[in-house]
Amino acid sequence: MQALRNISFAIMFAAIAATAGTNVDVEALAKQKGAEFHWYPVQKTFTLVDKTDTMKFAVGLPYATSHDQTVELSRAPEIEGGHIVLDSVDAAKLFKAVPAKEPEKPASSSSVAVKSSDAKVASSAAKAVTATKPATPKNETAGTREVRTIVIDPGHGGKDTGAQGKNSNEKDIVLSIGKLLKKELEKEGFNVKMTRDKDVFIELGQRANLANQWDGDLFISLHCNAIDATAERKKQIKGYHVYVLRAPESEEDKAIARRENKVATLYGEKNAKEELSPIEWFKLEARLEKYKQNSYMFTEEMLKAMDGGKIKRQSGGVGGAGFMVLVGALMPAVLFEIGFISNPEDEAYMMTDKGQKDIAARISKAVSTYKEAVHSYRETLGR
């Protein structure tokens, strides 16, 4: 049956290749191949998922990702008559038929015959060996293993003050909260690293590099938000926000990312940029796929832990944008805007010992519940 299916796929793809230069309806092709088709209208991206691969595409970009590799297409996917189409050459190249597995060769007639009693003994011995053989340790990656190492990144520092409030600087507030958070997490048994534990300047790219060197399981970058507006407007805009690394869905998220990224260009960091291009996003998303779900999982725990605190959610409390400090982190990661330093009420609370301890305790609680959630999920998988 499998061989017949593979033969039918081979015929179908040969037909596609023969009609080079024509369009292929992606959704129909996915259905024929037995793959799942997912369309994301906001980002104008789509995926095709089967048992062996998740292929990602973006309308208007002549690239795809397959098996975590970027593949150049002869022509970008398009929307035509309400359908998403690929060039037939690209379809034939990407959706190759899987060759039928060759059947195992039967034992030759010269093989020594085995008596049924001997076979039973051999089978029992094999089972015993299997049962007693220790399992080979798995080299699990961040996001799939138990949560042990937390990397805290107090934003800015040194010559980079960050956003400035009426009575404080962002770099000082986040460092104080970061130190308190480290103490809280260590009480819970976590191994905690800080990208900076004093008033020094660390480049954005180096922060993620440090997190990777420490083999972190979770990366938390701490910041304070701000707006440049009238005094009255500053009184109105307040609240916390948790951000993940994803293509921004609003101009507001883009603006916040540009402000946080500006430090890299301002201080001449190599390859610095304030915003990622569409093709950079597309290439990056394939790598982020393995961490994205856990980043969202931790974000949910952050929202639960922060609710009921003095600083309230701003809008929905969750956003996404191209924060350069998160780009290189090979682990679940978030950027936490604790509150608006430009808002008198938020600033005053973030400056107090009581406020800083409360914020640190709430983040610590989110990390602990996230750890439990990951552990429970691993148990369902039998890990």
Secondary structure as the mmCIF struct_conf table of DSSP 4:
data_model
#
loop_
_struct_conf.conf_type_id
_struct_conf.id
_struct_conf.beg_label_comp_id
_struct_conf.beg_label_asym_id
_struct_conf.beg_label_seq_id
_struct_conf.end_label_comp_id
_struct_conf.end_label_asym_id
_struct_conf.end_label_seq_id
HELX_RH_AL_P HELX_RH_AL_P1 GLN A 2 ALA A 18
TURN_TY1_P TURN_TY1_P1 THR A 19 GLY A 21
BEND BEND1 THR A 22 THR A 22
STRN STRN1 ASN A 23 ASP A 25
HELX_RH_AL_P HELX_RH_AL_P2 VAL A 26 LYS A 33
TURN_TY1_P TURN_TY1_P2 GLY A 34 GLY A 34
STRN STRN2 GLU A 36 TYR A 40
TURN_TY1_P TURN_TY1_P3 PRO A 41 LYS A 44
STRN STRN3 THR A 45 VAL A 49
BEND BEND2 LYS A 51 THR A 52
STRN STRN4 THR A 54 ALA A 58
TURN_TY1_P TURN_TY1_P4 VAL A 59 GLY A 60
BEND BEND3 PRO A 62 PRO A 62
STRN STRN5 TYR A 63 SER A 66
TURN_TY1_P TURN_TY1_P5 HIS A 67 ASP A 68
STRN STRN6 GLN A 69 GLU A 72
BEND BEND4 SER A 74 ARG A 75
STRN STRN7 GLU A 78 GLU A 80
TURN_TY1_P TURN_TY1_P6 GLY A 81 GLY A 82
STRN STRN8 HIS A 83 ASP A 87
HELX_RH_AL_P HELX_RH_AL_P3 SER A 88 LEU A 94
BEND BEND5 PHE A 95 PHE A 95
HELX_LH_PP_P HELX_LH_PP_P1 LYS A 96 SER A 108
TURN_TY1_P TURN_TY1_P7 SER A 109 SER A 110
BEND BEND6 SER A 111 SER A 111
HELX_LH_PP_P HELX_LH_PP_P2 VAL A 112 ALA A 113
HELX_RH_AL_P HELX_RH_AL_P4 SER A 116 THR A 132
BEND BEND7 LYS A 133 LYS A 133
HELX_LH_PP_P HELX_LH_PP_P3 PRO A 134 LYS A 138
HELX_LH_PP_P HELX_LH_PP_P4 GLU A 140 THR A 141
TURN_TY1_P TURN_TY1_P8 ALA A 142 THR A 144
BEND BEND8 ARG A 145 ARG A 145
STRN STRN9 THR A 149 PRO A 154
STRN STRN10 GLY A 157 GLY A 157
TURN_TY1_P TURN_TY1_P9 GLY A 158 LYS A 159
STRN STRN11 ASP A 160 ASP A 160
BEND BEND9 ALA A 163 ALA A 163
STRN STRN12 GLN A 164 GLN A 164
BEND BEND10 LYS A 166 ASN A 167
STRN STRN13 ASN A 169 ASN A 169
HELX_RH_AL_P HELX_RH_AL_P5 GLU A 170 LYS A 187
TURN_TY1_P TURN_TY1_P10 GLU A 188 GLY A 189
STRN STRN14 ASN A 191 MET A 194
BEND BEND11 THR A 195 THR A 195
BEND BEND12 ASP A 197 ASP A 199
HELX_RH_AL_P HELX_RH_AL_P6 LEU A 204 GLN A 213
TURN_TY1_P TURN_TY1_P11 TRP A 214 ASP A 215
BEND BEND13 ASP A 217 ASP A 217
STRN STRN15 LEU A 218 ASN A 225
HELX_RH_AL_P HELX_RH_AL_P7 ALA A 231 GLN A 236
STRN STRN16 TYR A 240 LEU A 245
BEND BEND14 ARG A 246 ARG A 246
BEND BEND15 SER A 250 SER A 250
HELX_RH_AL_P HELX_RH_AL_P8 GLU A 251 LEU A 266
TURN_TY1_P TURN_TY1_P12 TYR A 267 GLY A 268
TURN_TY1_P TURN_TY1_P13 LYS A 270 ASN A 271
BEND BEND16 GLU A 274 GLU A 275
HELX_RH_AL_P HELX_RH_AL_P9 PRO A 278 MET A 306
TURN_TY1_P TURN_TY1_P14 ASP A 307 GLY A 308
BEND BEND17 GLY A 309 ILE A 311
HELX_LH_PP_P HELX_LH_PP_P5 LYS A 312 LYS A 312
STRN STRN17 ARG A 313 ALA A 321
HELX_RH_AL_P HELX_RH_AL_P10 MET A 324 VAL A 327
TURN_TY1_P TURN_TY1_P15 GLY A 328 GLY A 328
BEND BEND18 MET A 331 MET A 331
STRN STRN18 ALA A 333 PHE A 340
TURN_TY1_P TURN_TY1_P16 ILE A 341 SER A 342
BEND BEND19 ASN A 343 ASN A 343
HELX_RH_AL_P HELX_RH_AL_P11 PRO A 344 MET A 351
BEND BEND20 THR A 352 THR A 352
HELX_RH_AL_P HELX_RH_AL_P12 ASP A 353 THR A 380
TURN_TY1_P TURN_TY1_P17 LEU A 381 GLY A 382
#
